[in-house]
Amino acid sequence: MKLTALSICLLYAVGNFIEAAPTDYDAQAVASRQITAWQKQYNQYIEATVKTRKSGCTSENIVYRQEWGSLSKQSRLEYIDAVKCIRRKSPIYPKSVVPGARSRFDDFSATHIIQSPYVHFSGLFFQFHRYFVWLYEKALQEECGYTGTQPYWDWTLSWQDPRKSTVFDGSPTSLGGNGKTIPHGPTNLSAFGITFQIAPGTGGGCIETGPFQNASVNLGPVAFEPVDGDNGLDYNPRCLTRDLSLEWSNHTKPTDITTLFNSCSDLGCFDTLLESLDGVHAGGHFAIGGIESDAFASSGDPAFYTHHAQVDRMWTIWQNLNPRNRTNQVYGTSTALNTPPSPNVTLNTEIDFGVLAPKQQTGRLASSIDGPFCYMYI
């Protein structure tokens, strides 16, 4: 075949393009830089907003939530001690309502189990979990003397292998390591009318390292066998298990965040993609495995709160990239997948928090620097 000068130039150009094509690592690095830029834009907006205020959330009383790995070892130990403390406190739920509750920690688990059919795959997902995590943070502070704030687990730092995360490395300053490696098959999940399988991860047994190696779970499971009686609220003590999964952590890459942010300008889109089974919310839960794979009883693992602080961080940053249009957005109904059918969510829709707190209107939970809140992620 005779090559013309033009075809030679085209082949040369294509060859250079293929050689210079960004690797997946490069794509993740580019996405990480974009997330950092969005984080900076969000921080600048929040700082400028509270700086002008004389009351409510101001620059004088705003608090800062940090990534687990950026905390000092002492700060991590103080958080761990507070979690252990709340697990020793007596529950508030009466046994007639939650027979299996044995601690204040179980009060939170029970509330999540009871409210799950209304606050997942619905228009209440973000607001419920924002206030739920804040109530947990508040309980650690007021009932256990914790002076810090709720840390978050940035999945994008350990998406390649969550076992290497400072959250799960099994050290004394982690939230416990992986579960013991045991041969096991897939986990069959059933929740909100959805049935699917989770492939085995790298553990599957009881946590053997770190501060929660002897921790027990008292409630659930609900979404997988053997299902606990009374819809997960009976007393069912067993060890805390984990099954850290590289397959599912692969859904929490930096590029998954940038795709989510770049794809959505409205809350309906943002929630639908984030809550989808291949989204970052499920990715974080299933990357931990064990009770975290149970949409109802997942708050039985202390790592739940670092995961959902990260979910809240994502929503908060997304909101404040366009605060005028996104802060008070609502969408959807107040039941999972609108089953059974329920009214559309408005800013006046009330969310039930059981014994943890009085019902709250969604509009009061729309901003992390208004209503009861005054915090910023750094």
Backbone hydrogen bonds in HBPLUS format (Angstrom, degrees):
<---DONOR---> <-ACCEPTOR-->    atom                        ^
c    i                          cat <-CA-CA->   ^        H-A-AA   ^      H-
h    n   atom  resd res      DA  || num        DHA   H-A  angle D-A-AA Bond
n    s   type  num  typ     dist DA aas  dist angle  dist       angle   num
A0008-ILE N   A0004-THR O   3.03 MM   4  6.28 156.1  2.09 151.0 157.6     1
A0009-CYS N   A0005-ALA O   3.04 MM   4  6.26 154.7  2.11 142.5 149.2     2
A0010-LEU N   A0006-LEU O   2.91 MM   4  6.22 153.6  1.98 149.1 156.8     3
A0011-LEU N   A0007-SER O   2.91 MM   4  6.11 161.2  1.94 148.6 153.2     4
A0012-TYR N   A0008-ILE O   2.96 MM   4  6.13 156.2  2.02 146.1 152.8     5
A0013-ALA N   A0009-CYS O   2.87 MM   4  6.10 153.2  1.95 144.6 152.2     6
A0014-VAL N   A0010-LEU O   2.86 MM   4  6.09 164.1  1.88 154.6 158.4     7
A0015-GLY N   A0011-LEU O   2.90 MM   4  6.02 158.0  1.95 145.6 152.0     8
A0016-ASN N   A0012-TYR O   2.99 MM   4  6.21 157.8  2.04 144.3 150.0     9
A0017-PHE N   A0013-ALA O   2.89 MM   4  6.15 150.9  1.98 144.9 153.8    10
A0018-ILE N   A0014-VAL O   2.90 MM   4  6.16 162.7  1.93 154.5 157.8    11
A0019-GLU N   A0015-GLY O   2.99 MM   4  6.16 160.4  2.03 146.5 152.3    12
A0020-ALA N   A0016-ASN O   2.85 MM   4  5.97 146.5  1.96 142.3 151.7    13
A0021-ALA N   A0017-PHE O   2.81 MM   4  5.78 109.3  2.32 139.2 156.1    14
A0021-ALA N   A0018-ILE O   3.30 MM   3  5.08 153.8  2.38  94.4 102.1    15
A0027-ALA N   A0023-THR O   2.93 MM   4  6.29 155.9  1.99 149.9 156.8    16
A0028-GLN N   A0024-ASP O   2.88 MM   4  6.20 154.8  1.94 151.1 157.5    17
A0029-ALA N   A0025-TYR O   2.90 MM   4  6.16 150.8  1.99 146.4 155.0    18
A0030-VAL N   A0026-ASP O   2.86 MM   4  6.13 158.1  1.91 153.0 158.6    19
A0031-ALA N   A0027-ALA O   2.95 MM   4  6.16 160.2  1.99 145.5 151.2    20
A0032-SER N   A0028-GLN O   2.85 MM   4  6.01 153.3  1.92 144.0 151.6    21
A0033-ARG N   A0029-ALA O   3.06 MM   4  6.32 152.5  2.14 144.2 150.7    22
A0034-GLN N   A0030-VAL O   3.07 MM   4  6.40 148.2  2.18 143.9 152.9    23
A0035-ILE N   A0031-ALA O   2.93 MM   4  6.26 156.3  1.99 152.5 158.6    24
A0036-THR N   A0032-SER O   2.98 MM   4  6.22 156.8  2.03 146.2 152.5    25
A0037-ALA N   A0033-ARG O   2.99 MM   4  6.23 149.3  2.08 141.3 149.5    26
A0038-TRP N   A0034-GLN O   2.92 MM   4  6.27 156.3  1.98 150.4 156.6    27
A0039-GLN N   A0035-ILE O   2.82 MM   4  6.05 156.9  1.87 149.9 156.9    28
A0040-LYS N   A0036-THR O   2.97 MM   4  6.20 155.6  2.03 145.3 151.3    29
A0041-GLN N   A0037-ALA O   2.97 MM   4  6.24 158.5  2.01 147.8 153.5    30
A0042-TYR N   A0038-TRP O   2.88 MM   4  6.10 162.3  1.91 153.2 157.7    31
A0043-ASN N   A0039-GLN O   2.88 MM   4  6.12 165.8  1.90 152.4 156.3    32
A0044-GLN N   A0040-LYS O   2.92 MM   4  6.10 160.1  1.96 151.0 156.2    33
A0045-TYR N   A0041-GLN O   3.07 MM   4  6.28 154.3  2.14 144.8 151.5    34
A0046-ILE N   A0042-TYR O   2.99 MM   4  6.26 169.9  2.00 160.4 162.2    35
A0047-GLU N   A0043-ASN O   2.93 MM   4  6.03 167.3  1.94 152.0 156.1    36
A0048-ALA N   A0044-GLN O   3.01 MM   4  6.07 159.6  2.05 143.0 148.6    37
A0049-THR N   A0045-TYR O   2.92 MM   4  6.09 149.4  2.02 147.6 156.6    38
A0050-VAL N   A0046-ILE O   2.99 MM   4  6.20 175.1  1.99 162.5 161.5    39
A0051-LYS N   A0047-GLU O   3.12 MM   4  5.97 138.8  2.29 137.5 148.1    40
A0053-ARG N   A0050-VAL O   3.23 MM   3  5.25 156.7  2.28 102.5 109.5    41
A0061-ASN N   A0058-THR O   3.27 MM   3  5.57 139.3  2.44 103.4 112.7    42
A0062-ILE N   A0058-THR O   3.06 MM   4  5.95 131.2  2.31 154.2 164.1    43
A0063-VAL N   A0374-CYS O   3.08 MM 311  6.46 160.0  2.12 140.0 144.7    44
A0376-MET N   A0063-VAL O   2.89 MM 313  6.36 140.4  2.04 150.8 163.4    45
A0065-ARG N   A0376-MET O   2.85 MM 311  6.09 158.8  1.90 144.5 151.7    46
A0378-ILE N   A0065-ARG O   2.99 MM 313  6.18 163.9  2.02 166.5 165.3    47
A0152-TYR N   A0066-GLN O   2.98 MM  86  6.27 151.8  2.06 138.1 145.7    48
A0070-SER N   A0067-GLU O   2.89 MM   3  5.39 144.6  2.02 115.3 126.2    49
A0068-TRP N   A0152-TYR O   2.84 MM  84  5.74 155.0  1.90 162.4 161.4    50
A0071-LEU N   A0068-TRP O   3.16 MM   3  5.54 156.6  2.22 109.8 116.9    51
A0076-ARG N   A0072-SER O   3.02 MM   4  6.37 154.5  2.08 153.1 160.2    52
A0077-LEU N   A0073-LYS O   2.98 MM   4  6.22 158.1  2.03 147.8 153.7    53
A0078-GLU N   A0074-GLN O   2.97 MM   4  6.23 149.6  2.06 146.2 154.5    54
A0079-TYR N   A0075-SER O   3.07 MM   4  6.33 152.9  2.15 143.5 150.2    55
A0080-ILE N   A0076-ARG O   2.91 MM   4  6.18 164.3  1.93 153.8 158.1    56
A0081-ASP N   A0077-LEU O   2.90 MM   4  6.08 157.5  1.95 146.1 152.1    57
A0082-ALA N   A0078-GLU O   3.08 MM   4  6.28 151.1  2.16 140.3 147.8    58
A0083-VAL N   A0079-TYR O   2.98 MM   4  6.32 153.5  2.05 152.4 159.8    59
A0084-LYS N   A0080-ILE O   2.96 MM   4  6.25 160.8  1.99 152.0 157.2    60
A0085-CYS N   A0081-ASP O   2.89 MM   4  6.11 147.1  2.00 141.1 150.9    61
A0086-ILE N   A0082-ALA O   2.96 MM   4  6.26 159.5  2.00 151.4 155.0    62
A0087-ARG N   A0083-VAL O   3.09 MM   4  6.27 138.1  2.27 141.3 152.5    63
A0088-ARG N   A0085-CYS O   2.90 MM   3  5.18 149.8  1.99 105.7 115.5    64
A0089-LYS N   A0085-CYS O   3.20 MM   4  6.53 130.5  2.46 145.2 158.7    65
A0105-PHE N   A0086-ILE O   3.23 MM  19  5.67 132.2  2.47 136.3 132.3    66
A0104-ARG N   A0089-LYS O   2.88 MM  15  5.34 131.0  2.12 122.2 129.1    67
A0097-VAL N   A0094-PRO O   2.92 MM   3  5.53 154.0  1.99 116.9 124.5    68
A0098-VAL N   A0094-PRO O   3.00 MM   4  6.27 169.5  2.01 160.3 161.9    69
A0101-ALA N   A0098-VAL O   3.32 MM   3  5.74 164.1  2.35 114.9 119.2    70
A0100-GLY N   A0233-LEU O   2.79 MM 133  5.54 147.0  1.90 168.0 156.8    71
A0106-ASP N   A0103-SER O   3.02 MM   3  5.06 121.1  2.38  93.3 107.7    72
A0107-ASP N   A0103-SER O   3.18 MM   4  6.66 133.0  2.41 135.2 147.9    73
A0107-ASP N   A0104-ARG O   2.98 MM   3  4.93 127.5  2.27  93.2 107.8    74
A0108-PHE N   A0105-PHE O   3.16 MM   3  5.47 126.2  2.47 101.5 113.4    75
A0109-SER N   A0105-PHE O   3.17 MM   4  6.58 158.4  2.22 144.2 150.4    76
A0110-ALA N   A0106-ASP O   2.75 MM   4  5.87 163.5  1.77 153.3 157.4    77
A0111-THR N   A0107-ASP O   3.05 MM   4  6.20 158.6  2.10 141.0 146.8    78
A0112-HIS N   A0108-PHE O   3.04 MM   4  6.27 159.4  2.08 150.0 155.2    79
A0113-ILE N   A0109-SER O   2.96 MM   4  6.24 154.9  2.03 147.9 155.0    80
A0114-ILE N   A0110-ALA O   2.88 MM   4  6.12 168.3  1.90 158.0 160.4    81
A0115-GLN N   A0111-THR O   2.97 MM   4  6.04 159.9  2.01 149.3 154.6    82
A0116-SER N   A0112-HIS O   2.99 MM   4  5.72 124.9  2.30 139.4 150.1    83
A0118-TYR N   A0115-GLN O   2.89 MM   3  5.58 159.9  1.94 127.3 134.1    84
A0119-VAL N   A0115-GLN O   3.19 MM   4  6.25 132.9  2.42 146.9 158.3    85
A0119-VAL N   A0116-SER O   3.28 MM   3  5.19 138.0  2.46  98.0 109.1    86
A0336-ALA N   A0117-PRO O   2.86 MM 219  5.46 158.6  1.90 158.4 151.9    87
A0337-LEU N   A0121-PHE O   2.92 MM 216  5.50 169.4  1.93 139.7 141.1    88
A0123-GLY N   A0333-THR O   2.81 MM 210  5.33 165.0  1.83 161.7 165.3    89
A0128-PHE N   A0124-LEU O   2.93 MM   4  5.79 164.2  1.95 155.2 160.4    90
A0129-HIS N   A0125-PHE O   3.22 MM   4  6.30 173.5  2.23 150.3 152.2    91
A0130-ARG N   A0126-PHE O   2.93 MM   4  6.02 150.6  2.02 148.0 156.5    92
A0131-TYR N   A0127-GLN O   3.19 MM   4  6.35 170.7  2.20 151.3 152.8    93
A0132-PHE N   A0128-PHE O   2.86 MM   4  5.96 157.7  1.91 153.4 161.1    94
A0133-VAL N   A0129-HIS O   3.01 MM   4  5.96 168.1  2.03 143.4 145.7    95
A0134-TRP N   A0130-ARG O   3.13 MM   4  6.27 155.1  2.19 140.2 147.7    96
A0135-LEU N   A0131-TYR O   2.81 MM   4  6.03 152.6  1.89 150.2 157.1    97
A0136-TYR N   A0132-PHE O   3.10 MM   4  6.36 150.5  2.19 142.8 150.6    98
A0137-GLU N   A0133-VAL O   2.91 MM   4  6.19 161.8  1.94 151.2 156.1    99
A0138-LYS N   A0134-TRP O   2.86 MM   4  6.04 157.5  1.91 146.9 153.4   100
A0139-ALA N   A0135-LEU O   2.87 MM   4  6.11 149.0  1.97 142.4 150.6   101
A0140-LEU N   A0136-TYR O   2.98 MM   4  6.28 159.4  2.02 153.2 158.1   102
A0141-GLN N   A0137-GLU O   3.06 MM   4  6.35 151.0  2.15 144.7 152.8   103
A0142-GLU N   A0138-LYS O   2.80 MM   4  5.95 176.9  1.80 158.8 159.7   104
A0143-GLU N   A0139-ALA O   2.87 MM   4  5.34 154.8  1.93 139.2 146.3   105
A0144-CYS N   A0140-LEU O   3.22 MM   4  5.09 134.0  2.45 112.5 122.0   106
A0146-TYR N   A0140-LEU O   3.14 MM   6  5.58 163.9  2.16 134.5 131.4   107
A0145-GLY N   A0141-GLN O   3.15 MM   4  4.94 123.0  2.49 121.2 123.5   108
A0153-TRP N   A0306-THR O   3.00 MM 153  5.01 156.9  2.05 121.3 116.4   109
A0157-LEU N   A0154-ASP O   3.11 MM   3  5.89 166.7  2.13 122.8 126.8   110
A0158-SER N   A0155-TRP O   3.01 MM   3  5.57 153.1  2.08 116.6 124.2   111
A0161-ASP N   A0158-SER O   3.10 MM   3  5.51 134.2  2.32 108.5 119.8   112
A0164-LYS N   A0161-ASP O   2.98 MM   3  5.85 166.2  2.00 127.4 131.2   113
A0165-SER N   A0162-PRO O   3.07 MM   3  5.13 161.0  2.10 104.7 110.8   114
A0168-PHE N   A0165-SER O   3.06 MM   3  5.37 132.8  2.30 104.6 115.7   115
A0169-ASP N   A0165-SER O   2.93 MM   4  5.73 109.3  2.44 152.9 170.1   116
A0175-LEU N   A0167-VAL O   2.82 MM   8  5.40 169.1  1.83 139.8 143.7   117
A0174-SER N   A0171-SER O   3.07 MM   3  5.22 156.2  2.12 118.7 116.8   118
A0177-GLY N   A0209-THR O   3.09 MM  32  5.28 157.4  2.14 129.0 129.4   119
A0180-LYS N   A0206-CYS O   2.91 MM  26  5.56 145.1  2.03 127.3 133.6   120
A0205-GLY N   A0180-LYS O   2.84 MM  25  4.37 140.8  2.00 140.6 145.5   121
A0182-ILE N   A0203-GLY O   3.28 MM  21  6.15 167.2  2.29 134.8 131.0   122
A0187-THR N   A0198-ILE O   2.85 MM  11  5.03 158.1  1.90 146.5 150.2   123
A0198-ILE N   A0187-THR O   2.82 MM  11  5.03 153.2  1.89 142.1 151.3   124
A0189-LEU N   A0196-PHE O   2.80 MM   7  5.44 162.0  1.83 174.2 178.7   125
A0196-PHE N   A0189-LEU O   3.03 MM   7  5.44 154.9  2.09 142.7 150.2   126
A0190-SER N   A0223-ALA O   2.82 MM  33  5.03 148.0  1.92 141.2 151.1   127
A0191-ALA N   A0194-ILE O   2.92 MM   3  5.31 155.5  1.98 152.2 156.7   128
A0194-ILE N   A0191-ALA O   2.85 MM   3  5.31 162.2  1.88 118.7 124.8   129
A0202-THR N   A0244-LEU O   2.87 MM  42  5.53 157.1  1.92 141.9 148.7   130
A0204-GLY N   A0242-ARG O   2.81 MM  38  5.54 160.5  1.85 139.8 140.8   131
A0242-ARG N   A0205-GLY O   3.37 MM  37  6.44 148.9  2.48 171.3 168.1   132
A0207-ILE N   A0240-LEU O   3.01 MM  33  6.23 156.3  2.07 171.1 163.6   133
A0213-GLN N   A0210-GLY O   3.30 MM   3  5.63 150.7  2.39 125.0 121.2   134
A0215-ALA N   A0212-PHE O   3.14 MM   3  4.95 166.2  2.16 104.6 107.1   135
A0240-LEU N   A0215-ALA O   3.09 MM  25  5.71 146.1  2.21 143.9 138.0   136
A0217-VAL N   A0238-ARG O   2.77 MM  21  5.49 156.9  1.83 156.0 164.0   137
A0238-ARG N   A0217-VAL O   3.09 MM  21  5.49 131.7  2.34 138.9 152.9   138
A0236-ASN N   A0218-ASN O   2.77 MM  18  4.93 159.8  1.81 147.5 149.9   139
A0220-GLY N   A0232-GLY O   2.85 MM  12  3.96 150.3  1.94 121.5 127.1   140
A0228-ASP N   A0221-PRO O   2.86 MM   7  5.49 168.8  1.88 153.0 155.5   141
A0232-GLY N   A0229-GLY O   3.13 MM   3  5.66 135.1  2.34 111.9 122.1   142
A0233-LEU N   A0230-ASP O   3.11 MM   3  5.39 158.9  2.15 110.6 117.2   143
A0243-ASP N   A0288-ILE O   2.87 MM  45  5.86 165.9  1.89 148.8 152.2   144
A0245-SER N   A0287-ALA O   2.82 MM  42  4.55 151.1  1.90 124.7 132.8   145
A0249-SER N   A0245-SER O   3.09 MM   4  6.24 149.7  2.19 138.3 147.2   146
A0251-HIS N   A0248-TRP O   3.01 MM   3  5.52 165.2  2.03 113.3 117.7   147
A0252-THR N   A0249-SER O   2.98 MM   3  5.37 156.1  2.03 118.0 119.4   148
A0256-ASP N   A0253-LYS O   2.99 MM   3  5.17 134.1  2.21 102.1 114.9   149
A0257-ILE N   A0254-PRO O   3.05 MM   3  5.24 126.3  2.35  99.9 113.4   150
A0258-THR N   A0254-PRO O   3.07 MM   4  6.48 162.2  2.10 154.3 158.6   151
A0259-THR N   A0255-THR O   2.93 MM   4  5.95 156.1  1.99 140.6 147.4   152
A0260-LEU N   A0256-ASP O   3.13 MM   4  6.16 155.8  2.19 133.9 140.5   153
A0261-PHE N   A0257-ILE O   2.94 MM   4  6.21 167.4  1.95 158.0 160.3   154
A0262-ASN N   A0258-THR O   2.85 MM   4  5.86 163.4  1.87 147.8 153.2   155
A0263-SER N   A0259-THR O   2.97 MM   4  5.85 133.5  2.19 140.7 151.1   156
A0270-PHE N   A0266-ASP O   3.08 MM   4  6.33 167.2  2.10 152.0 156.1   157
A0271-ASP N   A0267-LEU O   2.81 MM   4  5.87 171.1  1.82 156.9 158.5   158
A0272-THR N   A0268-GLY O   3.02 MM   4  6.02 161.5  2.05 142.7 148.7   159
A0273-LEU N   A0269-CYS O   3.00 MM   4  6.15 168.2  2.02 157.2 159.1   160
A0274-LEU N   A0270-PHE O   3.00 MM   4  6.02 161.2  2.03 144.3 150.5   161
A0275-GLU N   A0271-ASP O   2.78 MM   4  5.76 161.6  1.82 153.4 158.1   162
A0276-SER N   A0273-LEU O   3.38 MM   3  5.19 149.5  2.48  94.3 102.9   163
A0281-HIS N   A0274-LEU O   3.30 MM   7  5.79 154.2  2.37 149.3 153.4   164
A0279-GLY N   A0276-SER O   2.87 MM   3  4.86 160.3  1.91 114.0 114.9   165
A0283-GLY N   A0279-GLY O   2.90 MM   4  5.97 153.6  1.97 145.7 154.4   166
A0284-GLY N   A0280-VAL O   2.97 MM   4  6.01 153.9  2.04 139.9 143.9   167
A0285-HIS N   A0281-HIS O   3.23 MM   4  6.55 166.3  2.25 149.7 152.9   168
A0286-PHE N   A0282-ALA O   2.81 MM   4  5.91 176.0  1.81 165.5 165.9   169
A0287-ALA N   A0283-GLY O   2.91 MM   4  5.76 135.5  2.11 134.7 146.3   170
A0288-ILE N   A0285-HIS O   3.14 MM   3  5.50 138.2  2.32 103.6 114.3   171
A0289-GLY N   A0285-HIS O   3.04 MM   4  6.35 163.0  2.07 149.2 154.5   172
A0292-GLU N   A0289-GLY O   3.14 MM   3  5.11 140.8  2.30 130.1 123.3   173
A0293-SER N   A0290-GLY O   3.06 MM   3  5.78 164.9  2.08 119.0 123.7   174
A0294-ASP N   A0291-ILE O   3.02 MM   3  5.39 162.3  2.05 112.7 118.3   175
A0298-SER N   A0294-ASP O   2.96 MM   4  5.22 120.6  2.33 156.5 156.9   176
A0300-GLY N   A0297-ALA O   2.99 MM   3  5.87 151.2  2.08 129.7 132.4   177
A0301-ASP N   A0298-SER O   3.30 MM   3  6.25 169.1  2.31 126.5 126.7   178
A0304-PHE N   A0301-ASP O   2.89 MM   3  5.62 163.8  1.92 126.5 131.6   179
A0306-THR N   A0303-ALA O   3.13 MM   3  5.39 129.9  2.39 104.9 117.5   180
A0307-HIS N   A0303-ALA O   3.08 MM   4  6.36 157.3  2.13 155.9 162.9   181
A0308-HIS N   A0304-PHE O   2.86 MM   4  6.15 162.8  1.89 155.3 159.8   182
A0309-ALA N   A0305-TYR O   3.02 MM   4  5.92 134.3  2.23 126.6 137.9   183
A0310-GLN N   A0306-THR O   3.23 MM   4  6.38 146.3  2.35 133.7 141.3   184
A0310-GLN N   A0307-HIS O   3.12 MM   3  5.22 122.0  2.47  94.9 108.9   185
A0311-VAL N   A0307-HIS O   3.03 MM   4  6.47 147.9  2.14 141.2 150.7   186
A0312-ASP N   A0308-HIS O   2.94 MM   4  6.06 159.6  1.98 138.8 144.0   187
A0313-ARG N   A0309-ALA O   2.83 MM   4  6.06 144.2  1.96 137.8 148.6   188
A0314-MET N   A0310-GLN O   2.94 MM   4  6.26 154.7  2.01 149.4 154.6   189
A0315-TRP N   A0311-VAL O   3.10 MM   4  6.47 162.5  2.13 151.0 154.9   190
A0316-THR N   A0312-ASP O   2.80 MM   4  5.96 162.0  1.83 151.7 157.4   191
A0317-ILE N   A0313-ARG O   2.91 MM   4  6.07 168.7  1.92 155.8 157.8   192
A0318-TRP N   A0314-MET O   3.01 MM   4  6.12 170.0  2.02 150.8 154.1   193
A0319-GLN N   A0315-TRP O   2.82 MM   4  5.99 162.6  1.85 152.9 157.8   194
A0320-ASN N   A0316-THR O   3.10 MM   4  6.25 161.7  2.14 147.8 152.0   195
A0321-LEU N   A0318-TRP O   3.35 MM   3  5.44 164.5  2.37 104.6 109.1   196
A0322-ASN N   A0319-GLN O   3.21 MM   3  5.91 158.2  2.26 113.4 119.6   197
A0325-ASN N   A0322-ASN O   3.16 MM   3  5.85 129.9  2.43 117.5 127.9   198
A0326-ARG N   A0322-ASN O   2.98 MM   4  5.90 146.7  2.09 154.5 163.9   199
A0327-THR N   A0323-PRO O   3.19 MM   4  5.15 162.0  2.22 129.3 131.8   200
A0329-GLN N   A0326-ARG O   3.41 MM   3  5.29 171.1  2.42 105.7 106.9   201
A0345-VAL N   A0332-GLY O   2.77 MM  13  5.90 168.1  1.78 151.8 152.3   202
A0338-ASN N   A0335-THR O   2.91 MM   3  4.77 156.5  1.97 127.2 121.0   203
A0339-THR N   A0336-ALA O   2.97 MM   3  5.77 145.8  2.09 122.7 128.7   204
A0349-THR N   A0346-THR O   3.15 MM   3  5.25 164.8  2.18 106.1 110.9   205
A0363-GLY N   A0347-LEU O   2.87 MM  16  4.23 152.6  1.95 129.6 125.9   206
A0362-THR N   A0349-THR O   2.89 MM  13  5.76 148.1  1.99 157.1 166.7   207
A0351-ILE N   A0360-GLN O   2.72 MM   9  5.25 150.5  1.81 143.1 152.2   208
A0360-GLN N   A0351-ILE O   3.04 MM   9  5.25 153.8  2.11 141.0 147.0   209
A0356-LEU N   A0353-PHE O   2.99 MM   3  5.60 142.0  2.14 146.5 144.8   210
A0364-ARG N   A0361-GLN O   3.02 MM   3  5.52 140.2  2.19 112.1 122.4   211
A0365-LEU N   A0362-THR O   2.93 MM   3  5.24 149.4  2.03 109.1 118.8   212
A0375-TYR N   A0368-SER O   3.08 MM   7  5.94 163.7  2.11 158.9 162.9   213
A0373-PHE N   A0370-ASP O   3.06 MM   3  5.40 147.4  2.16 135.6 131.0   214
